[in-house]
């Protein structure tokens, strides 16, 4: 009989994106040793806008990352609205503090937010906790219950790193997930193509409104991701232009995020002009534009394989229709930390995390595939083609309210549900030493 591992636990984190860094910050907070292995040689502020929902903003605050820090990379959202093709409102509601949450919702620049997390981690834990240019390519189980990560350095050389647990935050193309589920289906593309960019402009409506305009087959989403300049009144407006096409070719099967010219896609929205918004002008004045397909992965039955667990996009890559991908990655990190506080740095902690999140979040992946809260636009399109004078005659208020409330509840940020929930990790909680049972 071999005694359980009583040496200091060490967690390997595969991937240094938002999910991986949120996990690292959580482990540093509760006193767990860790190392992050990230494939890229140098982190950069990549991407455009994302939303961080109140449940995740709450967790960031509990990590000591509050409004003062978040205001440097974005601004609090005040409204969420859907608008039909004729420019009339389908649905609108306040968001964040204005909606009665105890925490705001933030619209941020994804890359700047990522770099904020990185800077804070370096300040708290030191540069040695993250190794750039190191890609985790798989893993092996060990007889004593530990796990060995297989790592390829940027120069091509190979490395083996053994730890107590391996947390895979290595994204939609996760090599750890492929090892755990070698027979998984390929990445799923439903036919939607997105073009993303940012444009300087004057915020409309509340001044911090998220607006979705169009139908389920063709829409534009836009919202500010910076505070307005005090002199000009201009803010950075994040926009997503989306078209659904027939899936007659496989070129989007693996996905990409590539720069493109606005004229390559702006013709889809050439006549989208309203007295309150000129979509062609918004697109034409963009300082950057990227194309990528809207992709996700089919849910899997478990995110755990012994001492290995998936999180973030490695576990539940989802369509961005609910603005919940980054938020859920943060929630994953915090739930992993809470499970370790209760069960130690053990397989039991990963099992508790998997049992709590795998089923419900897998359902959320499928809900987002069905258009998420944007499904209201689908209903309007089916019933009237997007043209209406009074939305109440097309979709009654109680039906609209119930539709959106159902999504927020499933995603874990219904107002009462969140406001009344205890903290995921209580202040000043630190790990107590728990070891795995003796292994024969």
C-alpha positions in Angstrom: 0.0 0.0 0.0 1.3 3.4 -1.0 0.6 6.4 1.2 -1.3 9.4 -0.3 0.7 12.3 -1.6 1.6 14.6 1.3 4.0 17.0 -0.5 2.9 20.5 -1.2 0.2 20.4 -3.9 1.0 21.9 -7.3 -1.5 22.7 -10.0 -0.6 22.9 -13.7 -2.7 25.3 -15.7 -2.7 24.8 -19.5 -3.4 28.2 -21.1 -2.9 31.8 -20.1 -6.1 33.3 -21.5 -8.8 34.9 -19.4 -9.9 31.6 -17.9 -6.3 30.4 -17.1 -5.4 33.7 -15.5 -8.6 33.9 -13.5 -7.8 30.4 -12.2 -4.2 31.4 -11.4 -5.4 34.5 -9.5 -7.9 32.4 -7.6 -5.3 29.8 -6.6 -2.9 32.5 -5.5 -5.7 34.0 -3.4 -6.4 30.7 -1.5 -2.8 29.7 -1.2 -2.3 26.9 -3.8 0.9 26.6 -5.7 0.6 26.7 -9.5 2.3 27.2 -12.9 0.7 28.5 -16.0 1.9 27.1 -19.4 0.9 29.3 -22.3 1.7 28.5 -26.0 2.3 32.0 -27.3 5.8 33.6 -26.8 4.4 37.0 -25.9 1.0 38.1 -24.6 -0.7 40.9 -26.5 -4.0 42.8 -26.1 -5.8 40.9 -28.9 -9.5 40.9 -29.8 -12.2 43.5 -29.5 -15.2 43.8 -27.2 -16.7 41.4 -24.7 -19.2 41.7 -21.8 -18.5 40.6 -18.3 -21.8 39.8 -16.6 -22.6 40.8 -12.9 -21.9 37.3 -11.6 -18.4 37.4 -12.9 -17.9 41.1 -11.9 -18.8 40.0 -8.4 -16.1 37.4 -8.5 -13.5 39.8 -9.9 -14.3 42.2 -7.0 -13.8 39.3 -4.5 -10.4 38.9 -6.2 -9.7 42.6 -5.5 -10.3 43.7 -9.1 -13.0 46.3 -8.7 -14.4 49.2 -10.7 -11.3 51.3 -10.5 -9.4 48.7 -12.4 -12.2 47.7 -14.8 -12.8 51.3 -15.7 -9.4 51.4 -17.3 -10.4 48.7 -19.8 -14.1 49.3 -20.3 -17.2 50.8 -18.8 -20.4 49.7 -16.9 -23.2 48.7 -19.3 -26.6 50.4 -18.6 -29.0 48.9 -21.2 -29.6 45.8 -23.3 -31.9 46.3 -26.3 -33.1 44.4 -29.4 -34.3 46.3 -32.4 -36.3 45.1 -35.4 -35.3 45.7 -39.0 -37.6 48.8 -39.2 -35.7 50.4 -36.3 -38.4 49.9 -33.7 -37.7 48.3 -30.3 -38.4 44.7 -29.7 -37.2 44.6 -26.2 -35.1 46.7 -23.8 -34.1 46.5 -20.2 -31.6 48.1 -17.8 -28.5 46.2 -17.0 -26.1 46.1 -14.1 -26.7 48.4 -11.2 -29.6 50.0 -13.1 -31.3 46.6 -13.2 -31.1 46.1 -9.4 -27.9 44.0 -9.3 -25.5 44.6 -6.5 -22.7 44.5 -9.1 -22.4 46.2 -12.5 -22.1 44.5 -15.9 -19.0 45.7 -17.8 -18.3 46.1 -21.5 -14.6 45.8 -22.0 -11.9 45.5 -24.6 -11.0 41.8 -24.4 -7.3 42.2 -25.0 -6.9 45.1 -22.5 -8.9 43.1 -19.9 -6.6 40.1 -20.5 -3.5 42.2 -20.0 -5.0 43.7 -16.8 -5.4 40.2 -15.4 -1.8 39.3 -16.4 -0.4 42.5 -14.9 -2.2 41.8 -11.6 -1.0 38.2 -11.5 2.6 39.3 -12.0 2.3 41.8 -9.2 0.9 39.3 -6.8 2.6 36.0 -7.7 5.8 37.0 -9.7 6.8 36.5 -13.3 7.9 32.9 -12.6 4.4 31.5 -12.4 3.8 31.7 -16.1 5.9 30.2 -18.8 5.3 31.6 -22.3 6.1 29.6 -25.4 5.1 26.3 -23.7 2.1 24.5 -25.2 0.5 21.6 -23.3 -0.1 18.9 -25.9 -1.6 16.1 -23.8 -1.2 14.3 -20.4 -0.5 11.0 -18.8 -1.8 9.5 -15.5 0.7 8.4 -12.9 0.3 5.5 -10.5 0.4 7.7 -7.5 -2.6 9.7 -8.7 -0.7 12.7 -10.0 -0.6 13.8 -13.7 2.1 14.6 -16.1 1.5 17.3 -18.7 3.3 16.8 -22.0 4.6 20.2 -23.2 6.2 21.4 -26.4 8.4 24.5 -26.2 8.4 27.2 -28.9 11.7 25.9 -30.1 10.2 22.4 -30.6 11.8 20.7 -27.6 9.7 18.6 -25.4 9.1 18.8 -21.6 7.3 16.7 -19.1 5.8 18.5 -16.0 4.2 16.5 -13.2 1.7 18.1 -10.8 -1.1 17.2 -8.4 -3.8 18.4 -10.8 -4.0 19.7 -14.4 -6.5 22.4 -15.2 -7.1 22.8 -19.0 -7.8 26.4 -20.0 -6.4 25.9 -23.5 -9.4 27.1 -25.5 -11.7 25.7 -28.2 -8.8 23.8 -29.8 -7.8 22.2 -26.5 -5.2 19.5 -26.8 -6.1 18.3 -23.2 -9.8 17.9 -24.2 -8.8 15.9 -27.3 -6.8 13.6 -25.0 -9.7 13.3 -22.6 -12.3 12.8 -25.3 -10.4 11.5 -28.4 -13.6 10.6 -30.2 -15.2 14.0 -29.9 -17.0 15.5 -33.0 -15.2 18.3 -34.9 -15.9 21.9 -34.1 -19.5 22.8 -34.9 -20.3 25.7 -37.3 -23.9 26.6 -37.8 -23.5 28.8 -40.9 -23.1 32.2 -39.2 -20.1 34.4 -40.2 -19.2 37.3 -37.9 -17.2 40.4 -38.7 -15.9 42.4 -35.7 -14.3 45.8 -35.3 -14.3 49.0 -33.4 -15.1 52.6 -34.5 -14.9 55.9 -32.7 -18.4 57.3 -32.3 -20.9 58.9 -30.0 -22.7 56.4 -27.8 -26.4 56.3 -28.3 -29.5 55.7 -26.1 -28.3 55.4 -22.5 -24.7 56.1 -23.4 -23.7 52.6 -22.5 -26.3 50.5 -24.4 -25.8 47.1 -25.9 -28.0 47.0 -29.1 -28.8 44.1 -31.3 -30.4 45.1 -34.6 -31.9 42.9 -37.3 -33.0 39.2 -37.6 -31.6 35.8 -36.8 -30.1 35.5 -40.3 -28.6 39.0 -40.5 -27.9 41.4 -37.6 -25.5 44.0 -36.2 -24.6 44.3 -32.5 -22.8 47.3 -31.1 -21.9 48.8 -27.8 -19.2 51.2 -26.3 -16.2 49.6 -24.6 -14.6 52.9 -23.4 -15.7 55.9 -21.5 -16.3 58.9 -23.8 -13.5 61.3 -24.3 -14.2 64.4 -22.2 -13.2 66.7 -25.1 -14.9 65.1 -28.1 -17.6 62.9 -26.5 -16.4 60.0 -28.7 -16.0 56.5 -27.4 -14.7 53.2 -28.8 -17.8 51.5 -30.2 -17.4 47.7 -30.6 -19.5 46.2 -33.4 -20.3 42.7 -34.7 -21.9 42.3 -38.1 -23.3 38.9 -38.7 -24.8 36.9 -41.7 -26.0 33.3 -41.8 -25.2 31.5 -45.0 -25.9 28.0 -46.4 -23.3 25.6 -45.2 -22.1 24.6 -48.6 -18.4 24.4 -47.9 -16.1 23.3 -45.0 -13.7 26.2 -44.9 -15.0 27.4 -41.6 -14.8 24.0 -39.9 -11.8 24.9 -37.7 -12.5 28.6 -37.4 -10.1 31.5 -37.5 -9.9 35.2 -36.5 -8.3 37.0 -39.5 -8.1 40.7 -40.5 -10.3 41.6 -43.5 -11.3 44.7 -45.4 -14.6 46.3 -44.6 -15.6 46.4 -48.2 -15.5 42.6 -48.2 -18.7 42.4 -46.2 -20.2 45.9 -45.8 -22.5 45.4 -48.9 -24.7 43.1 -46.7 -25.7 46.1 -44.7 -25.7 48.8 -47.4 -29.2 50.0 -46.8 -29.2 49.8 -43.0 -29.6 53.5 -42.3 -31.9 55.0 -39.6 -32.3 58.5 -38.2 -30.5 57.3 -35.1 -27.9 55.0 -36.7 -26.0 54.8 -40.0 -24.6 51.2 -40.1 -22.6 51.6 -43.3 -20.9 54.6 -41.8 -20.2 52.8 -38.6 -18.5 49.9 -40.5 -16.7 52.1 -43.0 -15.0 54.2 -40.3 -13.7 51.2 -38.4 -10.0 51.2 -37.5 -9.9 47.4 -37.6 -12.1 44.5 -38.9 -11.8 40.8 -38.3 -13.7 37.8 -39.7 -14.5 34.6 -37.9 -17.2 32.0 -38.0 -19.6 31.5 -35.1 -18.4 28.2 -33.8 -18.8 26.0 -30.7 -18.3 22.4 -29.6 -20.9 19.7 -28.9 -21.3 19.2 -25.1 -19.4 16.2 -23.6 -20.5 14.0 -20.7 -17.8 15.1 -18.3 -15.1 17.7 -17.9 -13.0 15.5 -15.6 -10.6 12.6 -16.0 -9.1 11.8 -12.6 -6.7 14.6 -11.8 -7.5 16.6 -15.0 -10.3 19.0 -15.5 -11.4 21.3 -18.4 -12.6 24.9 -17.9 -13.5 27.9 -20.1 -13.7 27.3 -23.8 -11.9 23.9 -23.4 -15.0 22.7 -21.5 -17.8 24.7 -23.1 -17.0 26.8 -26.1 -20.3 28.6 -26.9 -21.8 31.0 -29.4 -21.3 34.6 -28.2 -25.1 35.2 -28.5 -25.5 35.5 -24.7 -22.3 37.5 -24.0 -21.4 34.9 -21.4 -18.3 33.1 -22.6 -15.7 35.1 -20.6 -18.0 35.4 -17.7 -18.4 31.6 -17.4 -14.7 31.1 -17.6 -14.3 33.3 -14.6 -17.1 31.5 -12.8 -15.4 28.2 -13.6 -12.1 29.4 -12.0 -13.9 30.5 -8.9 -15.9 27.3 -8.5 -12.6 25.3 -8.9 -11.1 27.4 -6.1 -14.2 26.9 -3.9 -14.1 23.1 -4.5 -10.4 23.0 -3.5 -11.1 24.9 -0.3 -13.7 22.2 0.6 -12.0 19.1 -0.7 -8.3 20.1 -1.0 -6.2 20.0 -4.1 -7.7 16.6 -5.0 -9.6 14.7 -7.6 -12.6 15.0 -5.3 -12.5 18.8 -5.8 -12.5 18.4 -9.6 -15.4 15.9 -9.3 -17.4 18.4 -7.2 -16.7 21.1 -9.8 -17.7 18.8 -12.7 -20.9 17.8 -11.0 -21.9 21.4 -10.3 -21.2 22.9 -13.7 -20.9 20.3 -16.5 -24.6 19.5 -17.0 -26.1 23.0 -16.6 -23.4 24.8 -18.7 -23.7 22.2 -21.4 -27.4 23.1 -21.6 -26.4 26.7 -21.9 -24.1 25.9 -24.9 -27.1 24.4 -26.7 -29.3 27.3 -25.6 -26.8 29.7 -27.2 -26.7 27.6 -30.3 -30.4 28.3 -30.5 -29.7 32.1 -30.6 -29.7 32.6 -26.8 -31.5 35.8 -25.9 -31.3 36.9 -29.5 -34.0 34.2 -30.1 -36.5 37.0 -29.6 -35.5 38.4 -33.0 -36.1 35.0 -34.5 -39.7 35.0 -33.1 -40.3 38.5 -34.5 -38.9 37.5 -37.9 -41.1 34.4 -38.1 -44.3 36.3 -37.1 -44.0 39.5 -39.1 -40.7 39.5 -41.1 -39.2 42.1 -38.7 -41.7 44.8 -39.7 -44.1 46.0 -37.1 -45.7 49.1 -35.6 -46.5 47.8 -32.1 -44.3 45.0 -30.9 -47.0 44.1 -28.3 -49.2 42.9 -31.2 -46.5 40.5 -32.4 -44.9 39.2 -29.2 -46.8 40.1 -26.0 -44.8 41.7 -23.2 -45.1 38.7 -20.8 -43.7 36.4 -23.5 -40.8 38.7 -24.2 -40.0 39.1 -20.5 -40.3 35.3 -19.8 -37.9 34.6 -22.8 -35.1 36.9 -21.5 -35.6 35.9 -17.9 -35.2 32.2 -18.8 -31.8 32.9 -20.3 -30.5 34.9 -17.4 -31.6 32.2 -15.0 -29.9 29.5 -17.0 -26.7 31.6 -17.3 -26.6 32.2 -13.5 -27.2 36.0 -13.5 -30.9 36.4 -12.7 -31.1 39.4 -10.3 -32.6 37.8 -7.2 -30.7 34.6 -7.7 -27.4 36.4 -7.8 -28.0 39.1 -5.2 -29.1 36.5 -2.6 -26.3 34.0 -3.4 -23.5 33.7 -0.8 -19.9 34.4 -2.1 -18.3 31.6 -4.0 -15.2 32.1 -1.9 -15.5 33.8 1.5 -13.0 36.6 2.2 -9.5 35.5 3.4 -10.3 31.8 2.9 -7.1 29.7 2.6 -6.5 26.1 1.7 -6.5 23.5 4.4 -4.3 20.5 3.7 -6.3 17.5 2.4 -4.6 14.6 0.7 -6.0 11.9 -1.5 -6.8 8.5 0.1 -4.1 5.9 0.1 -3.7 4.4 -3.3 -3.1 0.6 -3.6 
